[in-house]
Amino acid sequence: MSKHVPFPAVSAEELQLAADIMRALAHPLRMKMLQYIDEKGDSCVNDIFEALEIEQSIASQHLRILRMAGLVFTRRQQKFVFYFINYPRLELAGKSAGILSQFVTAV
């Protein structure tokens, strides 16, 4: 018999934030993008789509989702937009996943 773990008290806003972050991380390509940016540092969309061998429009769409979830920041330098990781937000995602994992039991 498994021990009951009480669900932590969180606000609707916190739940929505966690859901948005998890949704953004739920795509393998976005995870690859974050990994690339982490390894290379600030990266422009051109670097990312060339490295991942995808269309520029696809890279831009996925980067927009990461930006909307607050997982990446942007910095404009002339005509280029550089992306860099919001590490505190990514850490929050890890903590959220850890909390949620307490409620998953082996079948």
Biopython code that builds the backbone (N, CA, C, O; Angstrom):
import numpy as np
from Bio.PDB.StructureBuilder import StructureBuilder

atoms = [
    (1, "MET", "N", (0.835, -1.174, 0.000)),
    (1, "MET", "CA", (0.000, 0.000, 0.000)),
    (1, "MET", "C", (0.880, 1.238, 0.000)),
    (1, "MET", "O", (1.823, 1.338, 0.785)),
    (2, "SER", "N", (0.569, 2.184, -0.885)),
    (2, "SER", "CA", (1.399, 3.376, -0.986)),
    (2, "SER", "C", (0.964, 4.429, 0.020)),
    (2, "SER", "O", (-0.208, 4.531, 0.382)),
    (3, "LYS", "N", (1.936, 5.200, 0.454)),
    (3, "LYS", "CA", (1.686, 6.272, 1.404)),
    (3, "LYS", "C", (1.088, 7.460, 0.667)),
    (3, "LYS", "O", (1.552, 7.818, -0.415)),
    (4, "HIS", "N", (0.068, 8.068, 1.241)),
    (4, "HIS", "CA", (-0.576, 9.245, 0.643)),
    (4, "HIS", "C", (0.313, 10.468, 0.854)),
    (4, "HIS", "O", (0.691, 10.783, 1.982)),
    (5, "VAL", "N", (0.640, 11.150, -0.232)),
    (5, "VAL", "CA", (1.425, 12.374, -0.160)),
    (5, "VAL", "C", (0.481, 13.531, -0.433)),
    (5, "VAL", "O", (-0.133, 13.578, -1.499)),
    (6, "PRO", "N", (0.346, 14.475, 0.511)),
    (6, "PRO", "CA", (-0.574, 15.592, 0.288)),
    (6, "PRO", "C", (-0.070, 16.502, -0.830)),
    (6, "PRO", "O", (1.126, 16.771, -0.943)),
    (7, "PHE", "N", (-0.987, 16.957, -1.633)),
    (7, "PHE", "CA", (-0.638, 17.868, -2.725)),
    (7, "PHE", "C", (-0.290, 19.217, -2.124)),
    (7, "PHE", "O", (-1.051, 19.736, -1.308)),
    (8, "PRO", "N", (0.852, 19.806, -2.511)),
    (8, "PRO", "CA", (1.240, 21.089, -1.916)),
    (8, "PRO", "C", (0.243, 22.189, -2.281)),
    (8, "PRO", "O", (-0.343, 22.179, -3.364)),
    (9, "ALA", "N", (0.062, 23.128, -1.370)),
    (9, "ALA", "CA", (-0.847, 24.248, -1.623)),
    (9, "ALA", "C", (-0.211, 25.189, -2.634)),
    (9, "ALA", "O", (0.841, 25.775, -2.381)),
    (10, "VAL", "N", (-0.862, 25.324, -3.781)),
    (10, "VAL", "CA", (-0.382, 26.240, -4.821)),
    (10, "VAL", "C", (-1.576, 27.015, -5.361)),
    (10, "VAL", "O", (-2.713, 26.543, -5.348)),
    (11, "SER", "N", (-1.283, 28.210, -5.832)),
    (11, "SER", "CA", (-2.345, 29.043, -6.384)),
    (11, "SER", "C", (-2.647, 28.628, -7.818)),
    (11, "SER", "O", (-1.870, 27.904, -8.441)),
    (12, "ALA", "N", (-3.767, 29.085, -8.329)),
    (12, "ALA", "CA", (-4.130, 28.814, -9.721)),
    (12, "ALA", "C", (-3.085, 29.403, -10.662)),
    (12, "ALA", "O", (-2.782, 28.822, -11.704)),
    (13, "GLU", "N", (-2.539, 30.549, -10.294)),
    (13, "GLU", "CA", (-1.506, 31.191, -11.118)),
    (13, "GLU", "C", (-0.240, 30.342, -11.168)),
    (13, "GLU", "O", (0.372, 30.191, -12.226)),
    (14, "GLU", "N", (0.149, 29.791, -10.021)),
    (14, "GLU", "CA", (1.329, 28.924, -9.979)),
    (14, "GLU", "C", (1.116, 27.649, -10.781)),
    (14, "GLU", "O", (2.026, 27.175, -11.461)),
    (15, "LEU", "N", (-0.090, 27.096, -10.701)),
    (15, "LEU", "CA", (-0.400, 25.900, -11.490)),
    (15, "LEU", "C", (-0.352, 26.203, -12.983)),
    (15, "LEU", "O", (0.171, 25.407, -13.763)),
    (16, "GLN", "N", (-0.892, 27.344, -13.381)),
    (16, "GLN", "CA", (-0.870, 27.726, -14.796)),
    (16, "GLN", "C", (0.556, 27.928, -15.280)),
    (16, "GLN", "O", (0.909, 27.506, -16.381)),
    (17, "LEU", "N", (1.372, 28.569, -14.463)),
    (17, "LEU", "CA", (2.774, 28.789, -14.799)),
    (17, "LEU", "C", (3.492, 27.456, -14.992)),
    (17, "LEU", "O", (4.218, 27.270, -15.969)),
    (18, "ALA", "N", (3.286, 26.535, -14.059)),
    (18, "ALA", "CA", (3.918, 25.217, -14.164)),
    (18, "ALA", "C", (3.437, 24.478, -15.412)),
    (18, "ALA", "O", (4.232, 23.833, -16.095)),
    (19, "ALA", "N", (2.146, 24.568, -15.709)),
    (19, "ALA", "CA", (1.594, 23.913, -16.901)),
    (19, "ALA", "C", (2.193, 24.498, -18.172)),
    (19, "ALA", "O", (2.525, 23.758, -19.098)),
    (20, "ASP", "N", (2.334, 25.821, -18.227)),
    (20, "ASP", "CA", (2.918, 26.477, -19.404)),
    (20, "ASP", "C", (4.359, 26.035, -19.611)),
    (20, "ASP", "O", (4.778, 25.766, -20.736)),
    (21, "ILE", "N", (5.108, 25.962, -18.529)),
    (21, "ILE", "CA", (6.506, 25.545, -18.623)),
    (21, "ILE", "C", (6.593, 24.092, -19.081)),
    (21, "ILE", "O", (7.374, 23.770, -19.977)),
    (22, "MET", "N", (5.804, 23.222, -18.478)),
    (22, "MET", "CA", (5.842, 21.803, -18.846)),
    (22, "MET", "C", (5.409, 21.590, -20.296)),
    (22, "MET", "O", (5.975, 20.755, -21.000)),
    (23, "ARG", "N", (4.418, 22.336, -20.733)),
    (23, "ARG", "CA", (3.954, 22.234, -22.122)),
    (23, "ARG", "C", (5.077, 22.647, -23.080)),
    (23, "ARG", "O", (5.285, 22.013, -24.114)),
    (24, "ALA", "N", (5.790, 23.705, -22.729)),
    (24, "ALA", "CA", (6.886, 24.173, -23.589)),
    (24, "ALA", "C", (8.011, 23.146, -23.643)),
    (24, "ALA", "O", (8.670, 22.998, -24.672)),
    (25, "LEU", "N", (8.232, 22.445, -22.550)),
    (25, "LEU", "CA", (9.316, 21.455, -22.495)),
    (25, "LEU", "C", (8.911, 20.101, -23.057)),
    (25, "LEU", "O", (9.751, 19.211, -23.191)),
    (26, "ALA", "N", (7.646, 19.936, -23.383)),
    (26, "ALA", "CA", (7.126, 18.630, -23.782)),
    (26, "ALA", "C", (7.411, 18.254, -25.231)),
    (26, "ALA", "O", (6.855, 17.272, -25.723)),
    (27, "HIS", "N", (8.248, 18.996, -25.919)),
    (27, "HIS", "CA", (8.557, 18.680, -27.313)),
    (27, "HIS", "C", (10.056, 18.415, -27.439)),
    (27, "HIS", "O", (10.863, 19.231, -26.995)),
    (28, "PRO", "N", (10.436, 17.293, -28.035)),
    (28, "PRO", "CA", (11.860, 16.949, -28.137)),
    (28, "PRO", "C", (12.701, 18.006, -28.856)),
    (28, "PRO", "O", (13.854, 18.231, -28.489)),
    (29, "LEU", "N", (12.140, 18.648, -29.862)),
    (29, "LEU", "CA", (12.907, 19.655, -30.592)),
    (29, "LEU", "C", (13.218, 20.860, -29.701)),
    (29, "LEU", "O", (14.314, 21.416, -29.765)),
    (30, "ARG", "N", (12.263, 21.254, -28.883)),
    (30, "ARG", "CA", (12.514, 22.380, -27.977)),
    (30, "ARG", "C", (13.573, 22.007, -26.942)),
    (30, "ARG", "O", (14.386, 22.843, -26.550)),
    (31, "MET", "N", (13.560, 20.761, -26.507)),
    (31, "MET", "CA", (14.598, 20.305, -25.578)),
    (31, "MET", "C", (15.976, 20.342, -26.262)),
    (31, "MET", "O", (16.967, 20.726, -25.640)),
    (32, "LYS", "N", (16.034, 19.949, -27.525)),
    (32, "LYS", "CA", (17.293, 20.013, -28.270)),
    (32, "LYS", "C", (17.760, 21.451, -28.421)),
    (32, "LYS", "O", (18.955, 21.733, -28.338)),
    (33, "MET", "N", (16.819, 22.359, -28.642)),
    (33, "MET", "CA", (17.169, 23.775, -28.764)),
    (33, "MET", "C", (17.770, 24.299, -27.462)),
    (33, "MET", "O", (18.781, 25.002, -27.474)),
    (34, "LEU", "N", (17.146, 23.955, -26.351)),
    (34, "LEU", "CA", (17.674, 24.387, -25.060)),
    (34, "LEU", "C", (19.056, 23.796, -24.812)),
    (34, "LEU", "O", (19.945, 24.471, -24.294)),
    (35, "GLN", "N", (19.230, 22.543, -25.182)),
    (35, "GLN", "CA", (20.534, 21.900, -25.015)),
    (35, "GLN", "C", (21.587, 22.616, -25.871)),
    (35, "GLN", "O", (22.702, 22.864, -25.410)),
    (36, "TYR", "N", (21.232, 22.942, -27.103)),
    (36, "TYR", "CA", (22.165, 23.632, -27.995)),
    (36, "TYR", "C", (22.550, 24.998, -27.413)),
    (36, "TYR", "O", (23.729, 25.346, -27.359)),
    (37, "ILE", "N", (21.548, 25.762, -26.981)),
    (37, "ILE", "CA", (21.821, 27.093, -26.432)),
    (37, "ILE", "C", (22.673, 26.973, -25.166)),
    (37, "ILE", "O", (23.571, 27.785, -24.943)),
    (38, "ASP", "N", (22.397, 25.975, -24.349)),
    (38, "ASP", "CA", (23.180, 25.759, -23.133)),
    (38, "ASP", "C", (24.635, 25.465, -23.477)),
    (38, "ASP", "O", (25.543, 25.996, -22.836)),
    (39, "GLU", "N", (24.864, 24.629, -24.479)),
    (39, "GLU", "CA", (26.228, 24.243, -24.854)),
    (39, "GLU", "C", (26.976, 25.375, -25.554)),
    (39, "GLU", "O", (28.167, 25.571, -25.312)),
    (40, "LYS", "N", (26.287, 26.123, -26.421)),
    (40, "LYS", "CA", (26.948, 27.143, -27.239)),
    (40, "LYS", "C", (26.883, 28.548, -26.658)),
    (40, "LYS", "O", (27.633, 29.429, -27.078)),
    (41, "GLY", "N", (25.997, 28.763, -25.700)),
    (41, "GLY", "CA", (25.810, 30.119, -25.181)),
    (41, "GLY", "C", (24.816, 30.855, -26.059)),
    (41, "GLY", "O", (24.110, 30.240, -26.858)),
    (42, "ASP", "N", (24.760, 32.165, -25.912)),
    (42, "ASP", "CA", (23.821, 32.963, -26.699)),
    (42, "ASP", "C", (23.876, 32.532, -28.162)),
    (42, "ASP", "O", (24.957, 32.454, -28.747)),
    (43, "SER", "N", (22.721, 32.254, -28.750)),
    (43, "SER", "CA", (22.672, 31.752, -30.123)),
    (43, "SER", "C", (21.580, 32.464, -30.892)),
    (43, "SER", "O", (20.498, 32.722, -30.363)),
    (44, "CYS", "N", (21.868, 32.781, -32.141)),
    (44, "CYS", "CA", (20.828, 33.374, -32.980)),
    (44, "CYS", "C", (20.074, 32.247, -33.691)),
    (44, "CYS", "O", (20.551, 31.115, -33.773)),
    (45, "VAL", "N", (18.902, 32.580, -34.195)),
    (45, "VAL", "CA", (18.046, 31.572, -34.812)),
    (45, "VAL", "C", (18.768, 30.880, -35.972)),
    (45, "VAL", "O", (18.572, 29.687, -36.202)),
    (46, "ASN", "N", (19.601, 31.627, -36.699)),
    (46, "ASN", "CA", (20.350, 31.023, -37.811)),
    (46, "ASN", "C", (21.253, 29.892, -37.322)),
    (46, "ASN", "O", (21.297, 28.817, -37.920)),
    (47, "ASP", "N", (21.969, 30.147, -36.231)),
    (47, "ASP", "CA", (22.845, 29.109, -35.664)),
    (47, "ASP", "C", (22.037, 27.882, -35.270)),
    (47, "ASP", "O", (22.442, 26.746, -35.520)),
    (48, "ILE", "N", (20.892, 28.128, -34.651)),
    (48, "ILE", "CA", (20.077, 27.033, -34.123)),
    (48, "ILE", "C", (19.499, 26.183, -35.238)),
    (48, "ILE", "O", (19.608, 24.958, -35.193)),
    (49, "PHE", "N", (18.882, 26.808, -36.249)),
    (49, "PHE", "CA", (18.256, 25.981, -37.290)),
    (49, "PHE", "C", (19.294, 25.265, -38.138)),
    (49, "PHE", "O", (19.044, 24.160, -38.619)),
    (50, "GLU", "N", (20.461, 25.882, -38.328)),
    (50, "GLU", "CA", (21.512, 25.193, -39.083)),
    (50, "GLU", "C", (22.071, 24.008, -38.299)),
    (50, "GLU", "O", (22.281, 22.933, -38.862)),
    (51, "ALA", "N", (22.310, 24.199, -37.018)),
    (51, "ALA", "CA", (22.867, 23.123, -36.185)),
    (51, "ALA", "C", (21.903, 21.953, -36.059)),
    (51, "ALA", "O", (22.322, 20.796, -36.051)),
    (52, "LEU", "N", (20.607, 22.256, -35.961)),
    (52, "LEU", "CA", (19.615, 21.202, -35.782)),
    (52, "LEU", "C", (19.058, 20.688, -37.113)),
    (52, "LEU", "O", (18.239, 19.769, -37.142)),
    (53, "GLU", "N", (19.513, 21.293, -38.208)),
    (53, "GLU", "CA", (19.106, 20.893, -39.561)),
    (53, "GLU", "C", (17.593, 20.894, -39.732)),
    (53, "GLU", "O", (16.992, 19.908, -40.156)),
    (54, "ILE", "N", (16.992, 22.044, -39.386)),
    (54, "ILE", "CA", (15.555, 22.234, -39.536)),
    (54, "ILE", "C", (15.307, 23.534, -40.293)),
    (54, "ILE", "O", (16.227, 24.326, -40.496)),
    (55, "GLU", "N", (14.080, 23.746, -40.703)),
    (55, "GLU", "CA", (13.705, 24.985, -41.398)),
    (55, "GLU", "C", (13.746, 26.156, -40.422)),
    (55, "GLU", "O", (13.480, 25.998, -39.231)),
    (56, "GLN", "N", (14.080, 27.321, -40.942)),
    (56, "GLN", "CA", (14.141, 28.527, -40.120)),
    (56, "GLN", "C", (12.791, 28.836, -39.495)),
    (56, "GLN", "O", (12.721, 29.233, -38.332)),
    (57, "SER", "N", (11.721, 28.656, -40.256)),
    (57, "SER", "CA", (10.384, 28.963, -39.736)),
    (57, "SER", "C", (10.007, 28.036, -38.574)),
    (57, "SER", "O", (9.351, 28.465, -37.625)),
    (58, "ILE", "N", (10.420, 26.778, -38.650)),
    (58, "ILE", "CA", (10.138, 25.829, -37.572)),
    (58, "ILE", "C", (10.917, 26.221, -36.321)),
    (58, "ILE", "O", (10.378, 26.202, -35.214)),
    (59, "ALA", "N", (12.197, 26.579, -36.504)),
    (59, "ALA", "CA", (13.005, 27.026, -35.370)),
    (59, "ALA", "C", (12.369, 28.242, -34.711)),
    (59, "ALA", "O", (12.272, 28.307, -33.486)),
    (60, "SER", "N", (11.940, 29.195, -35.512)),
    (60, "SER", "CA", (11.331, 30.414, -34.976)),
    (60, "SER", "C", (10.055, 30.115, -34.194)),
    (60, "SER", "O", (9.824, 30.697, -33.134)),
    (61, "GLN", "N", (9.230, 29.214, -34.710)),
    (61, "GLN", "CA", (7.989, 28.854, -34.017)),
    (61, "GLN", "C", (8.276, 28.242, -32.648)),
    (61, "GLN", "O", (7.637, 28.597, -31.658)),
    (62, "HIS", "N", (9.227, 27.333, -32.596)),
    (62, "HIS", "CA", (9.544, 26.669, -31.338)),
    (62, "HIS", "C", (10.239, 27.623, -30.370)),
    (62, "HIS", "O", (10.005, 27.552, -29.163)),
    (63, "LEU", "N", (11.078, 28.501, -30.874)),
    (63, "LEU", "CA", (11.717, 29.490, -30.007)),
    (63, "LEU", "C", (10.684, 30.459, -29.432)),
    (63, "LEU", "O", (10.831, 30.925, -28.302)),
    (64, "ARG", "N", (9.653, 30.760, -30.199)),
    (64, "ARG", "CA", (8.580, 31.628, -29.713)),
    (64, "ARG", "C", (7.880, 30.971, -28.525)),
    (64, "ARG", "O", (7.574, 31.640, -27.538)),
    (65, "ILE", "N", (7.626, 29.665, -28.616)),
    (65, "ILE", "CA", (6.984, 28.939, -27.520)),
    (65, "ILE", "C", (7.866, 28.963, -26.268)),
    (65, "ILE", "O", (7.375, 29.169, -25.158)),
    (66, "LEU", "N", (9.162, 28.751, -26.456)),
    (66, "LEU", "CA", (10.086, 28.811, -25.322)),
    (66, "LEU", "C", (10.129, 30.217, -24.722)),
    (66, "LEU", "O", (10.206, 30.376, -23.503)),
    (67, "ARG", "N", (10.080, 31.218, -25.569)),
    (67, "ARG", "CA", (10.087, 32.610, -25.105)),
    (67, "ARG", "C", (8.809, 32.932, -24.343)),
    (67, "ARG", "O", (8.857, 33.573, -23.292)),
    (68, "MET", "N", (7.662, 32.492, -24.866)),
    (68, "MET", "CA", (6.375, 32.761, -24.208)),
    (68, "MET", "C", (6.307, 32.086, -22.830)),
    (68, "MET", "O", (5.663, 32.601, -21.917)),
    (69, "ALA", "N", (6.968, 30.943, -22.685)),
    (69, "ALA", "CA", (7.000, 30.240, -21.405)),
    (69, "ALA", "C", (8.058, 30.827, -20.471)),
    (69, "ALA", "O", (8.177, 30.415, -19.317)),
    (70, "GLY", "N", (8.816, 31.781, -20.977)),
    (70, "GLY", "CA", (9.835, 32.426, -20.155)),
    (70, "GLY", "C", (11.092, 31.598, -19.975)),
    (70, "GLY", "O", (11.887, 31.875, -19.077)),
    (71, "LEU", "N", (11.288, 30.585, -20.810)),
    (71, "LEU", "CA", (12.450, 29.717, -20.678)),
    (71, "LEU", "C", (13.685, 30.268, -21.383)),
    (71, "LEU", "O", (14.810, 29.870, -21.083)),
    (72, "VAL", "N", (13.467, 31.180, -22.316)),
    (72, "VAL", "CA", (14.586, 31.859, -22.975)),
    (72, "VAL", "C", (14.310, 33.363, -22.996)),
    (72, "VAL", "O", (13.164, 33.811, -23.018)),
    (73, "PHE", "N", (15.391, 34.108, -22.989)),
    (73, "PHE", "CA", (15.341, 35.551, -23.171)),
    (73, "PHE", "C", (15.900, 35.858, -24.548)),
    (73, "PHE", "O", (16.567, 35.021, -25.156)),
    (74, "THR", "N", (15.631, 37.046, -25.034)),
    (74, "THR", "CA", (16.200, 37.459, -26.314)),
    (74, "THR", "C", (16.978, 38.747, -26.138)),
    (74, "THR", "O", (16.724, 39.540, -25.232)),
    (75, "ARG", "N", (17.931, 38.928, -27.032)),
    (75, "ARG", "CA", (18.715, 40.158, -27.092)),
    (75, "ARG", "C", (18.921, 40.464, -28.569)),
    (75, "ARG", "O", (19.427, 39.632, -29.322)),
    (76, "ARG", "N", (18.529, 41.651, -28.970)),
    (76, "ARG", "CA", (18.685, 42.041, -30.365)),
    (76, "ARG", "C", (20.037, 42.713, -30.554)),
    (76, "ARG", "O", (20.432, 43.593, -29.789)),
    (77, "GLN", "N", (20.731, 42.272, -31.593)),
    (77, "GLN", "CA", (22.007, 42.880, -31.955)),
    (77, "GLN", "C", (21.969, 43.115, -33.457)),
    (77, "GLN", "O", (22.128, 42.185, -34.247)),
    (78, "GLN", "N", (21.759, 44.360, -33.838)),
    (78, "GLN", "CA", (21.539, 44.755, -35.222)),
    (78, "GLN", "C", (20.346, 43.983, -35.777)),
    (78, "GLN", "O", (19.246, 44.094, -35.236)),
    (79, "LYS", "N", (20.532, 43.211, -36.834)),
    (79, "LYS", "CA", (19.387, 42.496, -37.411)),
    (79, "LYS", "C", (19.197, 41.093, -36.844)),
    (79, "LYS", "O", (18.286, 40.377, -37.260)),
    (80, "PHE", "N", (20.048, 40.696, -35.899)),
    (80, "PHE", "CA", (19.978, 39.356, -35.331)),
    (80, "PHE", "C", (19.338, 39.384, -33.948)),
    (80, "PHE", "O", (19.526, 40.322, -33.173)),
    (81, "VAL", "N", (18.573, 38.325, -33.658)),
    (81, "VAL", "CA", (18.002, 38.131, -32.330)),
    (81, "VAL", "C", (18.707, 36.924, -31.720)),
    (81, "VAL", "O", (18.676, 35.823, -32.268)),
    (82, "PHE", "N", (19.337, 37.154, -30.584)),
    (82, "PHE", "CA", (20.047, 36.090, -29.888)),
    (82, "PHE", "C", (19.192, 35.571, -28.740)),
    (82, "PHE", "O", (18.507, 36.337, -28.061)),
    (83, "TYR", "N", (19.242, 34.271, -28.536)),
    (83, "TYR", "CA", (18.483, 33.607, -27.491)),
    (83, "TYR", "C", (19.440, 33.117, -26.423)),
    (83, "TYR", "O", (20.514, 32.600, -26.730)),
    (84, "PHE", "N", (19.050, 33.282, -25.168)),
    (84, "PHE", "CA", (19.810, 32.708, -24.070)),
    (84, "PHE", "C", (18.837, 32.188, -23.030)),
    (84, "PHE", "O", (17.705, 32.660, -22.925)),
    (85, "ILE", "N", (19.292, 31.215, -22.267)),
    (85, "ILE", "CA", (18.416, 30.478, -21.352)),
    (85, "ILE", "C", (18.165, 31.275, -20.076)),
    (85, "ILE", "O", (19.065, 31.908, -19.523)),
    (86, "ASN", "N", (16.939, 31.224, -19.637)),
    (86, "ASN", "CA", (16.533, 31.779, -18.354)),
    (86, "ASN", "C", (16.695, 30.647, -17.334)),
    (86, "ASN", "O", (15.744, 29.916, -17.057)),
    (87, "TYR", "N", (17.897, 30.508, -16.782)),
    (87, "TYR", "CA", (18.200, 29.377, -15.904)),
    (87, "TYR", "C", (17.332, 29.326, -14.645)),
    (87, "TYR", "O", (16.949, 28.231, -14.233)),
    (88, "PRO", "N", (17.005, 30.459, -14.016)),
    (88, "PRO", "CA", (16.107, 30.368, -12.849)),
    (88, "PRO", "C", (14.741, 29.764, -13.206)),
    (88, "PRO", "O", (14.175, 28.998, -12.426)),
    (89, "ARG", "N", (14.222, 30.110, -14.373)),
    (89, "ARG", "CA", (12.920, 29.568, -14.794)),
    (89, "ARG", "C", (13.042, 28.076, -15.085)),
    (89, "ARG", "O", (12.145, 27.299, -14.760)),
    (90, "LEU", "N", (14.157, 27.680, -15.701)),
    (90, "LEU", "CA", (14.390, 26.262, -15.986)),
    (90, "LEU", "C", (14.535, 25.475, -14.680)),
    (90, "LEU", "O", (14.082, 24.334, -14.590)),
    (91, "GLU", "N", (15.155, 26.074, -13.685)),
    (91, "GLU", "CA", (15.271, 25.444, -12.375)),
    (91, "GLU", "C", (13.885, 25.273, -11.746)),
    (91, "GLU", "O", (13.601, 24.250, -11.123)),
    (92, "LEU", "N", (13.035, 26.274, -11.914)),
    (92, "LEU", "CA", (11.656, 26.181, -11.424)),
    (92, "LEU", "C", (10.934, 25.012, -12.094)),
    (92, "LEU", "O", (10.167, 24.299, -11.446)),
    (93, "ALA", "N", (11.177, 24.820, -13.382)),
    (93, "ALA", "CA", (10.563, 23.700, -14.104)),
    (93, "ALA", "C", (11.002, 22.374, -13.492)),
    (93, "ALA", "O", (10.192, 21.463, -13.320)),
    (94, "GLY", "N", (12.286, 22.272, -13.166)),
    (94, "GLY", "CA", (12.787, 21.046, -12.544)),
    (94, "GLY", "C", (12.160, 20.795, -11.192)),
    (94, "GLY", "O", (11.811, 19.661, -10.863)),
    (95, "LYS", "N", (12.013, 21.856, -10.400)),
    (95, "LYS", "CA", (11.374, 21.712, -9.091)),
    (95, "LYS", "C", (9.912, 21.306, -9.243)),
    (95, "LYS", "O", (9.417, 20.461, -8.497)),
    (96, "SER", "N", (9.224, 21.909, -10.209)),
    (96, "SER", "CA", (7.817, 21.560, -10.445)),
    (96, "SER", "C", (7.687, 20.092, -10.830)),
    (96, "SER", "O", (6.798, 19.391, -10.347)),
    (97, "ALA", "N", (8.574, 19.637, -11.697)),
    (97, "ALA", "CA", (8.535, 18.234, -12.120)),
    (97, "ALA", "C", (8.814, 17.319, -10.934)),
    (97, "ALA", "O", (8.208, 16.254, -10.817)),
    (98, "GLY", "N", (9.718, 17.722, -10.061)),
    (98, "GLY", "CA", (10.023, 16.925, -8.883)),
    (98, "GLY", "C", (8.832, 16.808, -7.948)),
    (98, "GLY", "O", (8.558, 15.739, -7.402)),
    (99, "ILE", "N", (8.125, 17.923, -7.767)),
    (99, "ILE", "CA", (6.929, 17.900, -6.923)),
    (99, "ILE", "C", (5.873, 16.985, -7.530)),
    (99, "ILE", "O", (5.269, 16.169, -6.834)),
    (100, "LEU", "N", (5.657, 17.129, -8.837)),
    (100, "LEU", "CA", (4.639, 16.301, -9.493)),
    (100, "LEU", "C", (5.010, 14.826, -9.484)),
    (100, "LEU", "O", (4.136, 13.962, -9.414)),
    (101, "SER", "N", (6.303, 14.538, -9.553)),
    (101, "SER", "CA", (6.719, 13.135, -9.584)),
    (101, "SER", "C", (6.382, 12.407, -8.283)),
    (101, "SER", "O", (6.289, 11.180, -8.273)),
    (102, "GLN", "N", (6.200, 13.136, -7.202)),
    (102, "GLN", "CA", (5.832, 12.508, -5.925)),
    (102, "GLN", "C", (4.456, 11.839, -6.005)),
    (102, "GLN", "O", (4.141, 10.949, -5.215)),
    (103, "PHE", "N", (3.646, 12.277, -6.966)),
    (103, "PHE", "CA", (2.291, 11.784, -7.070)),
    (103, "PHE", "C", (2.141, 10.660, -8.071)),
    (103, "PHE", "O", (1.046, 10.127, -8.252)),
    (104, "VAL", "N", (3.224, 10.300, -8.717)),
    (104, "VAL", "CA", (3.193, 9.217, -9.688)),
    (104, "VAL", "C", (3.619, 7.954, -8.963)),
    (104, "VAL", "O", (4.670, 7.910, -8.325)),
    (105, "THR", "N", (2.794, 6.935, -9.069)),
    (105, "THR", "CA", (3.119, 5.666, -8.434)),
    (105, "THR", "C", (3.344, 4.611, -9.500)),
    (105, "THR", "O", (2.777, 4.674, -10.591)),
    (106, "ALA", "N", (4.168, 3.659, -9.169)),
    (106, "ALA", "CA", (4.429, 2.561, -10.107)),
    (106, "ALA", "C", (3.185, 1.709, -10.228)),
    (106, "ALA", "O", (2.513, 1.417, -9.239)),
    (107, "VAL", "N", (2.892, 1.321, -11.439)),
    (107, "VAL", "CA", (1.715, 0.489, -11.693)),
    (107, "VAL", "C", (2.089, -0.967, -11.617)),
    (107, "VAL", "O", (1.235, -1.834, -11.801)),
]
sb = StructureBuilder()
sb.init_structure("model")
sb.init_model(0)
sb.init_chain("A")
sb.init_seg("    ")
for serial, (resi, resn, name, xyz) in enumerate(atoms, 1):
    if name == "N":
        sb.init_residue(resn, " ", resi, " ")
    sb.init_atom(name, np.array(xyz, "f"), 0.0, 1.0, " ", f" {name:<3s}", serial, name[0])
structure = sb.get_structure()
